[in-house]
Amino acid sequence: MRSSRLVLASAALAASALFLTACGGNSGSSDTSSTAAAGGGAASFDPTTIAKDDTIAALLPSKIASTGKLVVGSDTTYAPAEYIGEDGTTPIGYDVDLAKGIAAVLGLKADVQTADFTGIIPAIGTKYDVGVSSFTINPDREAQANMVEYFNAGEAYAVAKGNPKKLSGDDICGLTVGVQTGTVEDTELDTASAQCKTDGKKEITPLKYAKQTDVTTALVGGKADIMYADSPIIAYAISQTGGKLEQLGDVFASAPQGIVVSKDDQALTDAIQKAVQKLIDSGDYLKILTAWGNEVGAVTTADVNPTVS
């Protein structure tokens, strides 16, 4: 998905765990609250209870305010952040509920639309008003769009339960590593493989899929030795695969994630930033994350384009 930077394969990498068994790839939008995670686990906070803030809503560009909705691009294959629920249609997850909460503060309804992860940023400001899809904030993305900080996540590895191949996150050279295409992990994996070659070791065999669900399936099915993803995704995958996976090592390389807004729309950027900060200050933000078991990733300020390395 979408996380920060991979410590090169020859460096000390402590790593973590994995991700999901949600249905993926179905288009859909929903204004109703999320009621359950795929495979069980109810989310107990209803974002539709959040009230409009007239002062913040007044910051909205008229072209968005007049529609009554906030169109959100999201790759709904990334549980528990964003994925398709058991009905096969409805997007759910903590990112989805946060998007609904933001929209509520702005007096809008969130229209969360399933999108290919790599296609979200290029379509911001045209097809989508914002992107909420676990985007790690990095200089490359900040050069393309405004990013409003709203979450903090690390990276991690997952392996088969019991680590039967006795693998170590300290050296992944020569291994087959599953990763989602277009994520920061994807780029970092290429860098790590090049470093393996420089060090005279066998290169990594990357196993890349457009959907995180397929990455998880590859690990469960034995096609991949290791899965590499953001730490919340790893943890959820472990919990949802019936004891077939485990985290390898510790979480590493923690980094902020951001909501993507067009650089050409400062008014919307300001409205989104203030709406997120309103949710943080009211406590609704923490309630949403807690309902999905991800309060550890909470931040206290919704900074725009924070300085990152």
N, C-alpha and C positions, 0 to 999 in steps of 0.2 A: 504494500500500500504505500506507505507514503511518508516514510519516516526519515530520520536524520542521516547520519553518515556511518558507513560501515568502517570499523577498524580493520585495516588491511589484514589479509589472511595470515600474514607472518607476524602480526602484532598480537598482543594479548587481548583476545576477544572473550569476554564473558558473554554468554548469550542466554536467550530465554525461550519462550514458548509460543503457542500458535493460535489457530484461528477457528474455523467454523464449519458448520454443515447446513447453512441456510440455502434456500432456493435462490438462484441468481439469474440475472439477465432478463427478467420480465419487466416491461415498462409499467409504470403505474404512478399514481399520486394519491394523496390522502389528506383530508383535513381532520380526520378523527385521531384520537390519542392512541399511542401504541399501548397494546394491552398485554402482549406476551412476546418473549423471544422465541425464535424458531427452536423447536425441540424442548420448549418449556422455559420456565423462569419468568414470572410476571414482572413487568415494569409497573411500579406502583404510583408514579406521579403522572397526573393528567395535565399536559401543557395548555389545554384549552381553558384552564382556570385562570390563566394569566391575563391581566387587564391591559387595555390600551393605555399608553402614555401619550397624551395629546401633544405635549411639547416636543417629544422625540418624533412622533408621527409627522409633525409639521415640517420636519427636515426633509421628508421624502420628495424626490422629484415628482412632479405632477403626472408624468407619463406612467409611473408605477402606482402612485396613490389612486389614480383613476381606475385602474384595473381591479383593485381590491385584492390582489394576490401578489405574493412574492414567489417568483419562479426559481426553483433551486435545482441545480444540476448535481447529481450524486451517483457514484458508482455503487449500486446496491448489491454488492457481492462481498461486503466487508464487515461481517458481524463481529462484535456487537455494535459497531458504530453506525453502519447503514447496510440494510439487507432487506430481502423480501420475506414477509411473514408467511405463516402457514397457509393463508388463503391463496398464495401464489400470485398476489397482485399488490398488496399494500406494503409500501416502504416503512420499515420500523428501525429502531435503534436509537442510541443516545444522540447521535448527530441529527437524526430526523426530528427527535423531540426538541432539541435545541433550536433547530430551524423553525419549528412550529412556535416555540416560545418567542423567538425574535420577531416572527411575523405578527404574533399577538400583540406584542408591545407596540408595533407599528400600525396596529389596526387592520392588519391584512390576514389572509389565509395563506398558509404555505402550500405551494404546489410543487411537491418533491418529485422530480422526474428522473427515471433511471437513465444513466449516461455511461458511455465508455470513459474510463478514468482519464485517458490521455486526451480526450476530446473536450473536457470541461473548460479548462482555462482558455483555449482558443475561442470558445463560444460565449464567454462571459461578456455581457453587454449587448449581445444580439439574441441568442437563443435562451440564455439563462441570465437572470438578474444577479445571482450570486452562485458560488460553488461551495458546498459544504460536504466534503468528502475526505476528511482526515488528511488534508494537505499539510505536509511538513513545510514550515517556513524556511526558505533558503534564498540566497541572493539571486539565483536564476529565476525563481518564481516571483520574487519581489520586483524584478526588472520587467516582468510581463503584466503584473496586476498589483493592486493593493491587497494586503493581507491583514485581516483583523485577528489578532491572537485570541484563542478561546480554549485551548487545551494543551496539555504537555504529555508527550508519550516517548517512550524509549523504543529500542529495537531488541529483538530476541531471536533465538533459534528454537526449533522444535525437532525432535527425533522420535522414532518409534519407542513405545513404552519399554523401559528397561535398558534403553540404549544398547541393543544387542550387538552393534558393530563397534562399541566402545569408542565412540567419536569424541573429539574435543573441539570446543569452539575456538581454542587457541590456534588451531591450524586446520583450515578447511580446504587446503590445496588437494586436488585430486578427487574431490567429492562431487557428487551430483546434487546441486542445490536448487530447490524449487523457489520461485519468486514471481511476483505479479509484474507484468510488463508495465513500464511507464512510471513505476514507483521509484523513490529515492534508493531503495534497496536494490532495484534492478541496476541502476547506474553504478552503485557501490560494488555490486557483485562483479561487474566487468573490470572495475579498477582492481579489485582483490585478485582476480584471475591473472591480470597482467603482472601484478606484483609476484604472484607465484612463479610465473615464467622467469621474471627477473632474478628471483632467488634460486633458480635452477630446480624448481619443484614442478610437479605435474600440475597443469592448469585445472581450474574448476570447470566442470561441465554444467552450464546453466540450464535449468529446465524452466522455461518461461511460459506463462499462461496469461491471457487477458483478464481472467477472473480469478480472484483469490480462492474461491470455492474449488476450482480445479487444481490449484497448488496444493491445497489441503488433501484433496483426493489422491494426488500423486504421491504424497508422503505416506498416507494410510495404506495405499496399494503397493508400496515398495519401489515405485519408480524413482523417487528422490531419496537421498540419504538424509538430507536436512531441509527444513523449511525456514525461510528467513522473512520476517515481517515485523510490523510494529508490535510492541509488547501487548497492548490490549487484544489485538487480533490473535496472537499466539495463545494468550491465557484463555480466551473464549474457545478457541479451537480444541484445546486440551479438554475443556469441560464438556464439550459437545460431541466428542468422538468416542465416547464409551470406554475410556481408559486405554485407548490405542496409542496415544501420544504423550510426550512429556517435554517439559522445557529443558534445554541444554544450557546449563550455566545460569548466569545472572542477566538481568536487563542491563543494557548499555546504551550509550550515545543518546541520552534524553534530549529532546528538542521540542520547541513549541509548534503547534499546528494552528492554521489560520483559515478563516473564511475568505474566499476569493471574491473581490469586487473589482470592477473595471477601473483602471487608472484615469479614464476619461470621465468618471462620475464621482467627483468628490462629495457631492451632496448625499448620494446613497452610501458612500463609504462612512461619512459622519453619522448617518442615521443607524447603520448597522453597528458601528462601534459603540454608540451610546445605548443602543438596545441591548447589546451583550453586557455592557457594564451595568445596566439597570437590572438585568437578570442576576448578575453576580451579587450586586448590593442587596437585592431583595431576598436572596436566599433560594430563589426558584432554580437557579442554575445548579447549585449543589444538590438540590432535591432530585433534579433530572439525572445527574451523574450517579448519585447514590442509588437511584432506582435501578440503574443498569450495572451497578457494581463497579463503577469506574471513577469514584470520587478521588482516588489517588492522583488522577490527572488534572485536578482542578487548578485553575489559575486565579489570581486576585485582581488583575487588571487586564482590560481588553485593549492592548496597545496596537497601534496601526504601524505596520512595517517595522517591527522591532529589529534591532541590530543583531544579526546572527552571522556565524562564520560558515 
